[in-house]
Structure formats: C-alpha cells, structure tokens
Amino acid sequence: MSTDHSLKPEYSELGKKSEYDSTYNPEKLFPIPRQRNRDAIGIPAGPLPFHGYDYWNHYEVSWLNEKGKPIVALAEIIYGCDSVNIIESKSMKLYFNSFNNTRFKDIETLQNTITKDLEDRLNGTFLKVRILPISRHREEKLFPRLAGTCIDDLDVSCSVYHTDPSFLKTEDKITNEILYTDLLKSNCLVTNQPDWCSVQITYTGKKINHEGLLCYIVSFRNDNEFHEQCIEKIFMHIQQYCQPTELTVYGRSTRRGGLDINSIRSTKPIDPQTISNSRLCRQ
C-alpha cells in the first residue's frame, strides 16, 4: 500500500479526469484519516463519544470468471467508525472498476481480495464484505421513507444554509421519539457535487424542538462535508445542545457513482448484524 503524500485528498484523483485501469489495481483505493475532519467538530482522538458503522452498497460490480465470461453482482461493505481511515468514494469506484477485465476463480476469491485490500487501508476495525450475485438476489422492497415522525412538512422559514447548531433547542418535557427528515443536503468536500441524505434521529431526553431541528438540518445545504462527517456532526451537535440520555443518528444517502454510503452513530453499542439495510425509494 502506498503512503505517499500523507494521504491528502489533493494528491488523489478526486475532481480530476481519471484513467480506468483495465485490470485489478488495489492502489486505486484512497484512504483519508478520519481524525482530520473530526478535529473540526470536537471529536477527540481518544475513546470515541459514539459507536457506529459505515454501510456501503455498490450496485456496479463486475469481473470475469476463469473462462473470461463477465459476472455481475452487488456488494455490501460495512466497517466500524473506529477505523483510522475512511475510503474516499470515487477511489472505491475506480478500485471496483479495475475488476472489470480481471479473472477471479470464484466469488470467495474476489470477496477475500476486497477484504484484504480494505483491511490494509482502514487500519484496525470490524469489516465485512459481501458479494451478492444478481441471480441470488431476492426481490427487494423499496421503502418511501425512514420510520418515525416526519418533520419535513413543518411550516418553517429558512434562510441559513451553512451549519448553525443554535437552532437546536429543547422543551421542558422528557420524551422518547424517532424523527426523520429527507431534507439533508450537503456538497462533497472536494468535488463540490451535491449529496442527498435521509436522516433518522432516535433519542430519549428533553423533547427536541421540531421546527428548530428542521432548520438545523436545512442549514447544512451549502456546506462541504463527507457523508460520514455530516452524520457525526449532527450527532455531536444534538449531544451538545440537547443533551439526550440516549441518541442514535442514522443517515441513508443517495448513490453517486454506483455507491451509497449509510452511516449510523449511537450512544449505545450496535450489533452490525442488526443494522437495517433496507433501501429507500431515492436509493
């Protein structure tokens, strides 16, 4: 694995015309240290203030079998939020595209190859890779929205489009509720392309003012953040400004380049096997 340029995004292929390798090339994977963005939102380098995972779905997976016949499939990749690095999404796409003219003995060989390459770059965390041939894929139900109470129909005025946590306020009532919104939009930290996300917030504590929460979510609209950073920022701001006793923030993002990234952060430990990977209609 290359360590040149200290893993800085400006030295990667982000935002540039890319050459697609015709055969397997693990060097296409570009890791970015998580702490670089966490420092900006007050997440310590020591024990994390949350538990969680990043759950990727890749819809454009293909390789050649030993006879040169193309195989197509889907991929699911899940890794812990305690990894030292994340994988930049465009580099993940370029990496997977390097399989297009590469022969693999079987699915297990491909799966093991991907697992090893990601382990080398994520640096110390739970990781699970599943390659799902379309022929074995069961009929899948699309869900229009996340579970919970939608706050999107609230009649609020919005004029702030850079993150402003001062909108977050609580009321003098203890509650346990699940809220969701489809209105989170931000821009890629490097390419400036828009990212769209549905967010589910589950908490116990003083009732969060719904109108203020919606204005807060909308205030991300012109910010430049990675998917994972948005969810961590929402978690940290709600913890700071609303002080719930329990909190889980789950973001389901729309796909770009054949990939969607879905991040969950919680005050409680999470069994990765229990994370719902049900697709929303925008995915």
DRENKOLTI-588876 format. One line per field, with one value per residue (C-alpha): residue in one letter; x negated, y negated, z. Coordinates in pm, whole numbers, plus 50000, padded with zeros to 5 digits. Each point is the difference from the previous one (the first is absolute). Layout:
N
res <- (A, ...)
x <- (X, ...)
y <- (Y, ...)
z <- (Z, ...)
! end
This chain:
283
res <- (M, S, T, D, H, S, L, K, P, E, Y, S, E, L, G, K, K, S, E, Y, D, S, T, Y, N, P, E, K, L, F, P, I, P, R, Q, R, N, R, D, A, I, G, I, P, A, G, P, L, P, F, H, G, Y, D, Y, W, N, H, Y, E, V, S, W, L, N, E, K, G, K, P, I, V, A, L, A, E, I, I, Y, G, C, D, S, V, N, I, I, E, S, K, S, M, K, L, Y, F, N, S, F, N, N, T, R, F, K, D, I, E, T, L, Q, N, T, I, T, K, D, L, E, D, R, L, N, G, T, F, L, K, V, R, I, L, P, I, S, R, H, R, E, E, K, L, F, P, R, L, A, G, T, C, I, D, D, L, D, V, S, C, S, V, Y, H, T, D, P, S, F, L, K, T, E, D, K, I, T, N, E, I, L, Y, T, D, L, L, K, S, N, C, L, V, T, N, Q, P, D, W, C, S, V, Q, I, T, Y, T, G, K, K, I, N, H, E, G, L, L, C, Y, I, V, S, F, R, N, D, N, E, F, H, E, Q, C, I, E, K, I, F, M, H, I, Q, Q, Y, C, Q, P, T, E, L, T, V, Y, G, R, S, T, R, R, G, G, L, D, I, N, S, I, R, S, T, K, P, I, D, P, Q, T, I, S, N, S, R, L, C, R, Q)
x <- (50000, 49870, 49960, 49881, 50117, 50136, 50336, 50103, 50307, 49833, 49754, 50273, 50207, 50287, 50148, 49767, 50039, 49932, 49843, 50191, 49762, 50084, 49878, 49995, 49827, 50034, 49801, 50314, 50137, 49937, 50023, 50061, 49936, 50324, 49841, 49922, 50371, 50090, 49766, 50214, 50312, 49842, 49982, 49702, 49729, 50038, 50308, 50279, 50319, 50210, 50023, 50085, 49930, 49986, 50208, 49924, 50206, 49837, 50229, 49741, 49788, 49865, 49705, 49907, 50020, 49716, 50141, 50013, 50378, 50121, 50178, 50207, 50094, 50069, 49766, 50063, 49712, 50029, 49723, 49974, 49986, 49688, 49793, 49704, 50098, 50301, 49986, 50071, 50302, 49867, 49691, 50226, 50176, 49668, 49879, 50310, 49977, 49650, 50172, 50190, 49739, 49845, 50058, 50085, 50040, 50324, 50195, 49817, 49666, 50130, 50156, 49679, 49799, 50224, 49996, 49621, 49961, 50244, 49850, 49659, 50138, 50268, 49752, 50152, 50375, 50290, 50043, 50240, 50021, 50278, 50020, 50358, 50053, 50315, 50117, 50017, 50145, 50347, 50278, 49939, 50259, 49937, 50109, 50130, 49858, 49827, 50205, 50111, 50167, 49919, 49909, 49981, 50356, 49948, 50069, 49664, 49812, 49645, 49725, 49686, 49816, 49677, 50008, 50143, 50054, 50159, 50330, 49994, 50216, 50188, 50333, 50082, 50130, 49822, 50078, 49885, 50059, 49880, 49982, 49895, 49940, 49919, 49870, 49632, 49788, 49631, 49718, 49701, 49701, 49777, 50207, 50282, 50260, 50329, 50069, 50353, 50092, 50293, 49934, 50166, 49949, 50096, 49958, 50109, 49987, 50141, 50228, 49811, 50182, 50102, 49999, 49652, 49874, 50132, 49835, 49677, 50010, 50074, 49702, 49762, 50116, 49694, 49737, 49722, 49981, 49950, 50307, 49850, 49903, 50355, 50146, 49729, 50052, 50377, 49937, 49750, 50213, 50314, 49797, 49857, 50310, 50278, 49817, 50217, 49932, 50005, 49949, 49969, 49957, 50033, 49946, 50100, 49838, 50090, 49751, 49730, 49777, 50193, 49935, 50204, 49852, 50218, 49860, 50134, 49872, 50141, 49940, 50069, 49790, 50141, 49997, 49909, 50221, 50307, 49951, 50283, 49878, 50345, 49985, 50198, 50174, 49726, 49732)
y <- (50000, 49656, 49738, 49715, 49642, 50079, 50106, 49645, 49979, 49744, 50270, 50250, 50025, 49804, 49743, 50099, 50193, 50361, 50285, 50325, 50290, 50298, 50248, 50033, 49709, 49967, 49675, 49829, 50010, 49667, 49993, 49672, 49969, 49951, 49783, 49723, 49914, 50103, 49740, 49727, 50115, 50078, 50380, 50113, 50226, 50221, 50212, 49898, 49845, 50233, 50348, 50070, 50119, 49886, 50222, 49984, 50145, 50031, 50066, 50018, 50308, 50220, 50229, 50293, 50366, 50238, 50042, 49626, 49972, 49682, 50036, 49721, 49958, 49761, 49934, 49916, 49860, 49913, 49874, 49843, 49629, 50074, 50058, 49765, 49922, 49978, 50089, 49714, 50102, 49921, 50207, 50289, 49978, 49996, 50296, 50205, 49905, 50151, 50340, 49962, 50184, 50205, 50374, 50144, 50366, 49947, 49753, 50101, 49910, 49658, 49943, 50094, 49771, 49702, 50074, 50009, 49679, 49812, 50137, 49871, 49647, 49962, 50091, 50197, 50042, 50238, 50065, 50216, 50030, 50184, 50053, 50077, 50143, 49865, 50355, 50058, 49664, 50022, 49762, 49681, 49763, 49627, 49783, 49647, 49862, 50088, 50101, 49732, 49659, 49791, 49637, 49890, 49866, 49747, 49643, 49837, 49714, 50084, 49755, 50154, 50250, 50055, 50219, 49815, 50213, 49707, 50110, 50304, 49940, 50217, 49976, 50077, 50349, 50336, 50219, 50294, 49953, 50076, 49712, 50001, 49761, 50032, 49643, 50041, 49878, 49915, 49991, 50228, 49865, 50013, 50020, 49770, 50237, 50010, 50283, 50084, 50186, 50113, 49986, 50183, 49868, 50224, 49858, 49997, 49678, 49649, 49957, 49850, 49710, 50138, 49669, 49916, 50347, 49962, 49658, 50152, 50284, 49756, 49787, 50268, 49922, 49811, 50162, 50221, 50322, 50372, 50219, 50142, 49658, 49864, 50278, 49960, 49624, 50043, 50249, 49774, 49686, 50171, 50140, 49657, 49787, 50241, 50238, 50311, 50302, 50225, 49907, 50177, 49820, 50204, 49853, 50169, 49823, 50012, 50170, 49829, 50194, 50318, 49971, 49894, 49942, 50044, 49901, 50070, 49852, 50079, 49961, 50375, 50287, 50130, 50354, 49953, 50295, 49809, 49686, 49972, 49974, 49951, 49775, 49679, 49895, 49742, 50270)
z <- (50000, 49905, 50273, 49779, 50063, 50348, 49857, 49909, 49770, 49773, 49893, 49915, 49682, 50155, 49767, 49715, 49679, 50097, 49812, 50053, 50053, 49783, 50261, 50377, 50173, 50380, 49990, 49872, 50356, 50169, 50383, 50184, 50377, 50192, 50267, 49753, 49973, 50354, 50150, 49844, 50186, 50335, 49983, 50207, 49867, 50308, 50082, 49764, 50145, 49783, 49852, 49638, 49649, 49639, 49771, 49628, 49716, 49657, 49705, 49719, 50071, 49721, 49931, 49774, 50092, 49910, 49648, 49943, 50038, 50177, 50334, 50151, 50364, 50286, 50291, 50363, 50206, 50366, 50226, 50343, 50077, 50208, 49686, 49967, 49640, 49775, 49631, 49761, 49793, 49651, 50073, 50105, 49663, 49811, 50204, 49920, 49633, 49992, 50038, 49672, 49792, 50279, 50035, 50341, 50082, 50191, 50211, 50317, 49842, 49897, 50341, 50181, 49771, 50073, 50373, 50014, 49797, 50222, 50321, 49890, 49959, 50267, 50271, 50285, 50013, 49943, 49628, 49805, 49622, 49819, 49624, 49898, 49650, 49841, 49933, 50376, 50089, 50146, 49905, 50192, 50137, 49971, 50291, 49936, 50324, 50323, 50304, 50244, 49998, 49693, 50073, 49636, 49978, 50277, 49883, 50071, 49839, 49895, 49908, 50157, 49777, 50191, 50309, 50300, 50314, 50185, 49845, 50229, 50307, 50249, 50181, 50365, 49932, 50011, 49701, 49793, 49630, 49648, 49752, 49638, 49715, 49630, 49976, 50082, 49712, 50000, 49745, 49958, 50189, 49691, 49681, 50123, 49850, 50193, 50244, 50112, 50315, 50214, 50374, 50289, 50353, 50292, 50348, 50364, 50197, 49995, 49701, 49708, 49837, 49660, 49814, 50125, 49909, 49645, 49958, 50131, 49746, 49717, 50108, 49865, 49646, 49873, 50223, 49864, 50201, 49950, 50065, 50318, 50131, 49961, 50216, 50263, 50008, 50047, 50281, 50177, 49970, 50133, 50289, 50080, 49959, 50101, 50237, 49948, 50221, 49692, 49636, 49665, 49666, 49681, 49653, 49673, 49705, 49633, 49773, 49797, 49762, 50077, 50376, 50297, 50346, 50308, 50339, 50347, 50329, 50343, 50372, 50026, 49861, 49671, 49867, 49631, 49911, 50122, 49788, 49751, 49643, 49850, 49695, 49988, 49679, 49929, 50019)
! end
